[in-house]
Structures are given as C-alpha cells and as structure tokens.
Amino acid sequence: MDDERFPKVLKKLDTIPYYEPGKPPKPLFDLDYMDELEAMWGRPWGAQSRIGRLRMAMIQNPKDILLRHQADYARDPDFYHRSEGYQEMNIEDIMEEHDNFVRILQEEGVELVDMALPPGAQGLYNEVPGGIVGFGDVVMLNGGAVIPRLALATKRGCEFYWSKRLLEIGCPILYTVHGKGCFEGGCVVFLDCKHVLVGLGTRTNLEGLKQVEPVFRQCGVEDIHPVNLAGYLNKRVGRMGGQSGFFHTTTVIGMVDIGKAVIYPPGMDYLTVDYLIRKGIKLIEVPWEEAKTGVCNLLALRPGRVIILAGNPYTAEALDKEGVEVIEIPWTATHRWSSTGPTCALGALVREPIYFL
C-alpha cells in the first residue's frame, strides 16, 4: 500500500535535492535527519523535555492484565515487591482511577495512542511482562525512541512489545540497549532538551549509560549528569526509601516548570543536589510522608501545569505558591498495585522542546 506522505510521481526533477541536469545524483550528506523527520516519519517524534507541552502519549489499559499480575504476586509477594498489601488489589477501583486519568489527558488535548498489548502476551520469565502498563521506560529523544533493557527478570519482555508497537505507529527507533547494559527510562529526568539526569542503581547500570550516551549527544544533549541511587540487598521492606532504596530518578525529582522541580533530597547523592542548585533550578522540597506516595513522579502537561497524586497537601500548596497549576487525581488503588505514578503510567511520544539552561 502506498504511503500518502510520499508523492507518487515527482512532477519536476528540480524538486530532488542537489539535482543537476545530466549529472549523477549526489548523496544527501548535508541534510539533517531532523529536517526530514516529520515528512519521513509523519510526526515530530520526541519528548526530550519533562515539561514541554505534552502533545501525544502511549497508554495501556490495565484491565486485561491485572488478574494475571495478581496471580504472579500471590506466588511470592516479597520477590515481586508487593508485601505491602497485594491482596488489597481492587480492579474496579484501579480501572476507575485509570479512566479518570485518561479523561483528564483527553480534556487537556493530549492525543492518546493505545499500547494494544496482544491478548495472552507473555513476559520472558513471567506470566505477563511486569511494567508493561507503564510505557515510561522508553526514552523519547528528539527524533525517535531509545528502547531500554530492563533490569529485573520480572519485567523482561516489555522491550519486544514496546518496539513492535512503536514501529506499528510509525515511530523510528534510534537505539536498543543490548549486551549487558541495563537502562530504564524511569532513571532519566530531562531538565531541558540539553541537560539530563540519569540515575545509576538497581535499574540502570554503567554499561547501559555508556551505550546510550553517544545517542543522547547526537540528539543534542550536552550535559549528562549521573545520579547515584541507593539500592537494597536482601530486604525490601517498602516500595522505596530506607532499606528499600530508590529505583528510579523519577521517584525523587520531578520537573514542574521552567527552572523548577519538586525533590526529595535524601533520595539522591548530595553532589546532584548541588549540581541542580548551581544550574539555578528552584528546588521545592517534599516531606518523606508525601515522597513515599510517589508525588515526585508527577506529570507535567506543559510548563507550570502538572498532574499530581491526591493526598499530598504539602506539595500541592508549595506548587501553588510557586505559581504552578495543579490537577490532583486519585491513585490509592493503583499505588497498592504498582509504585507507578502519572509520569511512568504513560509514555510521552511528542512534547514541545524546552531550552532554558
């Protein structure tokens, strides 16, 4: 089938770049990939910013896989990090929260694409690939996607389904992490299109960072700051914090506006806090009582307008004082099932670029 984006017949030879009559064609070495991105691939793919206006996102309806997840958790809740009440999973309440989240996104003008996980999709080692509902581990650079290699055996398999779906919707894949590299998008927090934090710990290793660094730089990233995240050994007594450590950078910092972020400083090394201060980022510190709910994993719809989890009054008030518009959404049932917050519950595919540093 012909693709309507491309002309079926060239009306004039002089529409061909570098055409000269009677001479052989020249290679297009001087034309940049980004100049042809939208014409070739249909959209300005990329979300190399946490706060640029969200135009398009991938989302997965969890209904069809919740019961399969529950069966996994019941076998060994400690191994699956669900010792805090996996029995309390209420599918109806989770779906109500999901549907409300979708409704708000649509009202905000975000184009949503269904992840469309095939029925019966299997993880590499699990009944269903854990984390498949949250598309946030795919990193969308300016021009296309970086496919992660997930660190936990229980999550392996998502990579295949994410890659397949991205190609189906016409999104280019710039790189796939391989070898012994592990790299997850939840460890990535863009300050703007040129500056990024990448967390190293239980989900992203040094080999993963080394693999993606040249790809990031080719896409315009000038400064990659590693964040040291604490991990765990034989015990994980809660979703995060203390003996459980912090698995993703997005659990301890979230950009809310140009030059502003919420942060839980004990969740990262002090050199990173100092780095952010030196970059002139206004840091809005949240208390542990709210950090542990996942409040830092908020979702910016555009600069100064964010979705956060309800039940975090200190953070909501602090953001209001900073002139940030807050949309609070119920998330209690979802949080019992997964530590995913609004940022990791979807995958930003297209955001407007933001440069300020």
N, C-alpha and C positions, 0 to 999 in steps of 0.2 A: 504494500500500500504506500502510495506517495505521501510524503510529509508536506503539509500545506505551508510549513515555514519556509521551504525552499522553492524557488521558482522552477517551473517545469521546463521552461525554454528561456535561454538568455536572449533578450531582444537585440542587444548590442554587444559586440566584442569588447568595446571600451569600458564596459562595466566590470570587467575582470581586472583585479588589481595588477598593476605593473605590465599591462598588455602593451606590446609594441608590435605593429604590423610586420609580418614576415620574419619575426624572431621567435625563438623557443621560449616557453614560459619560465619565469623566474620564481624561485622559492620565496615564500612569504615570511622570511626570517624577521622582518622588521615590524610585522603586525603583531600586536599583543593579544594574548588569549582573551583577556578581559574585554577587549574591543569587539570581539565576536561572540562573547558568551551568550547574550540574550538571543541573538539571531540564530545561533547554532543550537542552543540547549533550551530555548523557549522562555527562560526566566533569568533574572539577575541573581542566581543562586548564591547564597552566602549569608551567614549570620555572625560575622566576625566582630560582634559587639554584644554586650549583655543588655544594653539599654536602648539601642536603636529601635525605632518603631517596628513592632512585630507585624509582618505582612502575611506570612504563611508558615504553617506548622504541621507536623505529623502527630497524630494521636491514635492510640489504640483503645478500643472499647474493652474493658477488662472482664466483662460478664462471662464470656465463653471459657476463660481460663482460670477463674477464681477457684472453682471446685478442684481443679487439678493441682493448683498451688496448695490448697488446703491438705490434700492427700500427701503431698511431699512433706509439708511442715509437721504433720502428725507423726511421721516416722521417727524424726529426731529434731525436736524444736530447738535444742541448743545449737546443733550444727547449722540449722537454717536461720539462726539469729531471730527466733520467734518465741523465745522462752517467756516473753512478757505478755502472753495472752493470745496466742494464735487461735485458741478455742473461741475467742470472742469475735472472730471474723463474722461480720454481718453483711452478706452480699447485697441485700436490698439497700442498706444504708450506704455502702460503698458506691453502688450504682447511682443513688440519688446525689451523692457528692460529685461524682463524675459528670452526670448530666448537667448539674448546676455550673460546673467549671466550663463545660463545653458551651453552654448558653451564654455565659459572660464573654468568652472569647469571641463568639459569633457577634454579639452585640458590639464588641469593640472593633469589629471589622476585620478580624483575623480569618484568613482563608484556611480551613482545616482539611487535611488530607488523611483519609483512613489508612492506618497501617495495614489493615486487611490481612491479619495473620491467618494462614490457611487452617482449616479445622484439623485438629489432631497433630499440629506441628510439634515436633519433638526437640528437646534440648540434646546436646551432645552426650551428657551424662544424667540428664534429669527428665522427668515426665514432660515438663514444659520448660523452655528456657527462662530461668528466673531473670526478671528485669526487662522482659520483652515489652511490657506495658509502657515503661519509661524509655522514650527514644532519645533521652538527653545525653546518652553516652556517645552518640555520633557527633563529631565536631564538624560544624559547617564553616569552612573558611570562605573567603571571597573567591568564588569560582567553583565550589563543589565541596564534597564530603571527604572526611578522613574516617575510615572505618576502624573502630577500635579492636583491640584484642583484650577481652575481658579477663580479669584476674582470677575470678572464682569459678571452679568447675561447675557449680550450680547455675551459672549464667551463660556458660559457653553454648553457642548455637544461635544466640541473638544476632551475631555478626552476619551469618548467612542470610537470615530473613530481612535484616535491615538493608543489606547490599542489594538483594533481589528487588525489594520494593522501591528503593531509590532509582534503580535502573528502569523500573516499570514506569515511573512518573517522569523520567527524562532528566534526572539529576546526575551530573557527572561525579564520578568517584576519583578523587585526586590521589589517594593513597590508602593502602590497607596494611595495618600493623601486623608484622609476622615474626618469624624466628622465635626468640624467647622474650620478645618485647611484650609488655602489657601496658595498655594505655586506655583510660576511660575518660569520656567527656565530662563526667561529674568532677573530675580533678582540674578542669580548665575554667578559669574565670577571666574573661577579657575586661580590661579596664577601659580601653577603647580599641580601635582597629589595629593599633600599632604596639600595644602593651598588654601582656597577658601573664597571669599567674598559673603555674602548673604544679599541682600537688603531687609529691612523691610519698609513697607509703604502701598500704596494703592493696591498692588497686592500680597504681601506676608505678612502674619501676624505671630505673635509669636508662635501661636499654630502650624502653618504649619512648621515652623523651628524646633520646638521641636519634631515633628513627624519624620522628615527626618534626624535629627542629628545622631541618632544611626545607621541608614542605611549608611550614609556618612562615619561614623567612621569604620564600618565593612568593607568598601571598601578601607580603607587605608588613609582616610582624617584625618590628625592630628590636624589641626588648622582651625576652622570655625569662621571667623570674621564678626559680624553683621554690616551692613551699614545702617545708618538712612537716608531714602529718604524722601524729602518733598512731601506733597500731596496738595490737594485742598479742598475747601468746597462747595460753591455754584456756583463758576465761574471757567471755564477753558478756558482762552482766547486764548490759543495757544496749540500746540501739547505738549510742555513741556517748563519748565523754568518759573521763576517768579511765578505768581499766579496759574499757572497750575501744578507746582511741577515737579517731575521726577518719572516715574512709574517703570522703570526697571534700574538695575545697569548697564546694557549694554549700556544705553544711555549716561552714564557719564564716563565710563572707558572701554578700550579695550586692551587686551594684544597683542603685535605685535612681540615680540621676547623674547628670554630668558632674563628675568630681565628687560624688557622694556614695557611700556604701554603708550597709549595716555590717557589723562584725562582732564575732565572739573571739577576742584576742587569745585566750588560753588554748584555743584550738589550733594554733599555728606557732611557728618559731618567731621569736621577737624580731629577728632580722627582717622578716616580711612585714611586720607591723611598722618598723622603722622605714622600710622601703616605701610603703604606702604614704606615710607622713611626708617623706621627702618628695614624693610625687605630687603633694598637695591635695591628696584625697581626704575629704571630710569624713571621718570615721564616726559612725553612730553605734556606740557600744550597746549590745543587748545583754541582759542578765542570763545566767545559766538556766533559770526556770523557763525561759522562753526559747533559748537556743536549742534546748533538747527537744522541743516540739518540731524543729525544722524551720523556724521562722526565717533563718538566713537563706533558705532555699526558696526565696520568693521569685516572682516572675515580673519583670519589667515589661510593660506593654509599649511604653515609649519613655523618653526621659521625664522623670517626675510623676509617673503614674504606674503603680505596681499592684499586683495581687499578692496578698499575704494570707497566712492561715489565721482564722479567727481564734480568739482566746489568748492573744498576745497584746494586752493593752499598753504595756510599756513601750514596745516597739511601734505600735500604731500611733501613739501620742507623740513619740520622738520624731517619727517621719512627718507627721502633720506639722510640727513646729518647724521642720526644715522645708516646708512648702511642697512636700511630696503627697500626691493624691493616693489614697489607699482604698483598695477594694478588698474586703475581708470575706473569705469563703470558709464554710465548714469543712473539716478534713479529719475529724476524730476517727471515724471508722476506717478511712483509708490509711491513717497513720498506724493503726493497730495491725494492719495487714502488711504495710510496707513503709519504710522510712522515706520514701519518695515525697518530695514537695512539689509545688507547682512548676518550678523550673525543670525538674527531671521527669515530670509527668507527661511532657510533650517534647518534641524536637523542633526547635526553631529552624526553618528552612530558608526563609528570606527575612532579613532585617535591614533597615536603612543603616548605612555606615555612620559611625560616630568617630570623630577625631578631635581630641582636645588637649592631649598631653604632648 
